[in-house]
C-alpha cells in the first residue's frame, strides 16, 4: 500500500550512531494525517545494527523496515531502500545525522510549497569535539564534511555548482523521479571505508537535465554529527585521496597518450603541484595545507588509473 513518505537510512557498522538517528526520527512532530515509515538498509554491517533496529521497531510508533543489502556501497543501499520503500516521496538521511523535530513534516510541506520533484535543505554541524580554526574558518573544508548552511532558498539550476546545493544527509524525491532518470549510480558514493562521493549530485544533475525541478529549502534542517576523528588533518588527506579515486571510477575511458594507464597531462599536473606544495611548506605559507590536499588528490587520481587503467575497462 502506497503511503505519503518513506525515510531511508543506509548504514554500515555504526550501530551506536544509528540508534541516536532513529531516536531523532521517533521524536518527529508529524500530523496524524501524514502516513510515513522508516526503512533502514544494513549495508553489510558486522556490529549490532540488526539488534538496534529490531529493538527500536518493537516500541516505535512508526513502521520500521529492516533490509539487508549485501552489495557494498551507499548507492547500492539507497537503491535498495527505494525498491523496498512504499512512500510516494522518498527522503534520505544518514546514520550520523539527527533531523530536526519538524524535518519529516517539513519535507512533506515543502513539496506542496515548491511543486518540485525533489527538495533538500540545511546540514548543520553537531561537533563532538571543538573544531580547530583551520577547519571552522574554511568553507571549502566544511563543505567536504557535507555541511550546508546556506540561508537562501531557491530552485537549483543545471549543472549544480556553488551554493546552495542538495546533499545526501538531507534530501527527498518523488518516487516517479527515479522512474524517469534512474537511481543512484553504484560507481559513486561511499563504499565501505572508501570515502567516495558524488552520487546525489549526479542524480540531481540528471534530473535537472531532464527538465525536472529540485529546490533547496533552508527551513529543512538536520544536524550532522562530526566526531573527533573527522577534525584531524589525517582525515582530510584520506578524504581527498578517496574522492579523487572515486571521480576516476565514474569518468569515461582515457583518450590520448597514457603512461601506466594514466593520461600524460596528469603527470604534468602532479609535477607542478608537488613543487607548489613543497614551496608552500618551506615558506610556511597559510595555504600550505590546501596545497598538500591538492597534491594528495592528484595522487589519488593517479593511483586509480594505475590500479585499473580506464582505457581497458
C-alpha positions in Angstrom: 0.0 0.0 0.0 1.4 3.4 -1.0 2.0 5.8 1.8 2.9 9.5 1.9 6.6 9.4 2.8 9.5 6.9 3.4 12.7 7.9 5.2 15.6 5.7 4.0 18.8 5.4 6.1 21.7 3.4 4.7 24.1 2.3 7.5 27.4 0.4 7.8 28.9 -0.6 11.1 27.7 2.4 13.1 25.1 0.9 15.4 25.6 3.5 18.2 25.1 6.4 15.8 22.2 4.8 14.1 20.4 4.3 17.4 20.6 8.1 18.0 19.4 8.9 14.5 16.4 6.6 15.0 15.6 8.3 18.2 15.6 11.6 16.5 13.2 10.2 13.9 11.0 8.8 16.7 10.8 12.4 18.1 9.4 13.8 14.9 6.4 16.1 15.3 4.2 14.8 12.5 0.5 15.4 11.9 -1.8 12.4 12.4 -2.8 12.6 8.7 0.7 12.0 7.4 1.5 8.3 6.8 5.2 7.6 6.9 7.7 4.9 7.6 11.4 4.3 8.3 13.5 2.0 6.1 16.9 1.0 7.5 19.2 -0.6 4.9 22.0 -2.5 6.5 24.9 -2.5 4.1 26.9 -5.5 5.3 27.3 -4.3 8.9 29.2 -6.7 11.3 28.2 -4.9 14.5 24.9 -4.8 16.4 22.9 -2.9 13.7 20.2 -5.7 13.3 19.6 -5.8 17.0 19.4 -2.0 17.3 16.8 -1.8 14.5 14.8 -4.7 15.9 14.8 -3.3 19.5 13.8 0.2 18.2 11.0 -1.2 16.0 9.4 -3.0 18.9 8.4 0.3 20.6 8.4 2.7 17.7 5.1 4.3 16.9 6.3 4.5 13.3 6.5 1.5 11.0 10.2 0.4 10.7 11.6 -1.9 8.0 15.0 -3.6 8.3 16.6 -4.5 4.9 19.9 -6.2 4.4 21.8 -5.2 1.2 25.0 -7.3 0.6 26.4 -5.3 -2.3 28.8 -2.9 -0.7 28.2 0.8 -1.4 26.0 3.6 -0.3 24.4 3.8 -3.7 23.5 0.1 -3.7 22.0 0.6 -0.2 20.0 3.7 -1.2 18.7 2.0 -4.3 17.6 -1.0 -2.3 15.8 1.4 0.0 14.0 2.9 -2.9 12.9 -0.6 -4.0 11.7 -1.7 -0.6 10.0 1.6 0.5 6.3 2.4 0.0 6.3 6.2 0.0 5.2 8.5 -2.8 8.1 10.6 -1.5 11.4 9.1 -0.5 13.5 11.0 1.9 17.2 10.2 2.6 19.4 10.9 5.6 22.4 9.2 7.2 23.1 7.2 10.3 25.2 10.0 11.8 22.5 12.6 11.3 19.9 14.0 13.7 16.9 15.5 11.9 15.2 18.5 13.5 11.9 17.6 15.1 9.9 19.1 12.2 12.0 17.6 9.4 9.6 14.9 8.2 6.6 17.2 8.3 8.7 20.0 6.7 9.7 17.8 3.8 6.1 16.9 3.1 5.0 20.5 3.2 8.0 21.6 1.0 6.8 19.5 -1.9 3.4 21.3 -1.8 5.1 24.7 -1.4 7.6 24.3 -4.2 5.7 21.9 -6.5 9.0 20.3 -7.3 10.3 16.8 -8.0 12.9 17.0 -5.2 13.8 19.1 -2.2 16.7 19.3 0.3 18.0 21.7 2.9 20.5 22.7 5.6 23.0 20.3 7.1 24.4 21.9 10.2 27.3 20.5 12.3 27.0 18.9 15.7 30.6 18.8 16.8 31.5 16.0 19.3 34.8 18.0 19.9 35.7 21.6 19.3 37.0 22.0 15.7 40.3 23.7 15.1 40.4 27.1 13.5 41.9 25.8 10.2 38.7 23.8 9.8 36.0 26.0 11.3 37.1 29.0 9.2 37.3 27.1 5.9 34.1 27.0 4.0 35.6 24.5 1.5 36.7 22.1 4.2 33.3 22.4 5.9 31.6 21.5 2.6 33.9 18.4 2.4 32.3 17.3 5.6 28.9 17.6 3.8 27.8 20.7 5.7 25.5 23.1 4.0 24.4 26.2 5.9 23.1 28.5 3.2 20.1 30.5 4.2 19.0 31.1 0.6 16.0 29.0 -0.5 15.8 28.6 -4.3 15.4 26.2 -7.2 18.6 24.6 -8.3 20.0 25.1 -11.8 21.9 22.7 -14.1 24.7 22.0 -13.6 24.7 22.2 -9.8 27.6 24.3 -8.5 28.4 26.8 -5.8 25.9 27.3 -3.0 23.3 26.2 -2.1 23.2 22.5 -3.1 21.2 19.5 -2.0 23.3 16.7 -0.4 22.6 13.2 0.8 22.1 13.8 4.5 19.0 16.0 3.8 17.2 15.2 0.5 13.9 13.8 -0.7 12.5 13.0 -4.1 9.2 12.0 -5.6 9.2 8.3 -6.4 8.5 8.9 -10.1 11.8 10.9 -10.4 13.6 7.6 -10.1 11.4 6.1 -12.8 12.3 9.0 -15.2 16.0 9.4 -14.6 17.1 6.2 -12.9 18.5 5.6 -9.4 21.9 6.3 -7.8 25.0 5.4 -9.7 26.6 2.4 -8.0 30.1 3.6 -9.1 29.7 6.7 -7.0 29.2 7.2 -3.2 30.8 5.7 -0.2 31.8 2.0 -0.4 32.7 0.5 3.0 35.7 2.5 4.2 36.2 4.2 0.9 35.0 7.8 1.1 33.8 8.2 -2.4 31.3 11.0 -3.2 29.1 12.5 -5.8 26.1 10.1 -6.2 23.5 12.6 -5.1 25.0 15.4 -7.3 25.0 13.1 -10.3 21.3 12.1 -9.7 20.2 15.7 -9.3 22.1 16.8 -12.4 20.4 14.0 -14.4 17.0 15.2 -13.1 17.6 18.8 -13.9 19.0 18.0 -17.3 15.7 16.0 -18.0 13.6 19.1 -17.1 12.7 18.1 -13.6 13.0 20.5 -10.7 14.8 20.3 -7.3 14.6 23.0 -4.6 16.9 23.9 -1.7 14.7 24.9 1.2 16.6 26.4 4.2 13.7 25.6 6.5 14.6 21.8 6.3 17.3 21.2 8.8 19.3 18.3 10.0 22.4 18.1 12.3 25.4 16.2 11.1 27.4 14.6 13.9 31.2 15.2 13.4 33.3 13.0 15.6 36.9 13.8 16.8 38.3 11.6 14.0 37.0 13.9 11.3 38.5 17.1 12.6 42.1 15.9 12.1 44.2 16.7 9.1 44.8 13.0 8.5 41.1 12.5 7.9 41.1 15.2 5.1 44.1 13.6 3.5 42.2 10.3 3.3 39.0 12.0 2.2 40.6 13.9 -0.7 42.6 10.8 -1.8 39.4 8.7 -1.8 37.3 11.4 -3.5 39.8 11.7 -6.3 39.9 7.9 -6.7 36.1 7.8 -6.9 36.0 10.5 -9.5 38.2 8.4 -11.8 35.9 5.4 -11.4 33.0 7.4 -12.9 34.9 9.1 -15.8 34.8 7.9 -19.4 37.8 5.9 -20.7 41.0 7.8 -21.3 41.7 9.2 -24.7 45.1 10.3 -26.0 48.5 9.3 -24.7 48.9 7.5 -21.4 51.6 6.0 -19.2 50.7 3.2 -16.8 47.0 3.8 -17.7 47.0 7.5 -16.6 46.9 10.4 -19.1 50.2 12.2 -19.6 48.7 15.6 -18.7 48.0 14.3 -15.2 51.7 13.6 -14.6 52.5 17.2 -15.6 49.9 18.5 -13.1 51.3 16.2 -10.5 54.8 17.5 -11.0 53.6 21.2 -10.9 51.5 20.6 -7.7 54.4 18.8 -6.0 56.6 21.8 -6.3 53.8 24.2 -5.3 53.3 22.0 -2.2 57.0 21.9 -1.3 57.4 25.7 -1.7 54.4 26.5 0.5 55.7 24.2 3.2 59.2 25.6 3.1 57.9 29.2 3.1 55.3 28.4 5.8 52.5 29.9 3.8 48.9 29.9 5.1 47.8 27.9 2.1 50.3 25.0 2.7 47.6 22.6 3.9 45.4 23.3 0.9 48.4 22.7 -1.4 49.0 19.4 0.4 45.4 18.4 -0.2 45.7 19.3 -3.9 48.8 17.0 -4.1 47.0 14.2 -2.3 44.1 14.5 -4.7 46.5 14.1 -7.7 48.0 11.0 -6.1 44.5 9.6 -5.6 43.7 10.1 -9.3 47.0 8.5 -10.4 46.5 5.5 -8.1 43.0 4.9 -9.5 44.5 4.8 -13.1 47.4 2.6 -12.0 45.1 0.1 -10.3 42.6 -0.2 -13.2 43.5 1.7 -16.3 40.4 3.4 -17.7 41.3 2.7 -21.3 41.0 -1.1 -20.6 37.6 -1.0 -18.8 
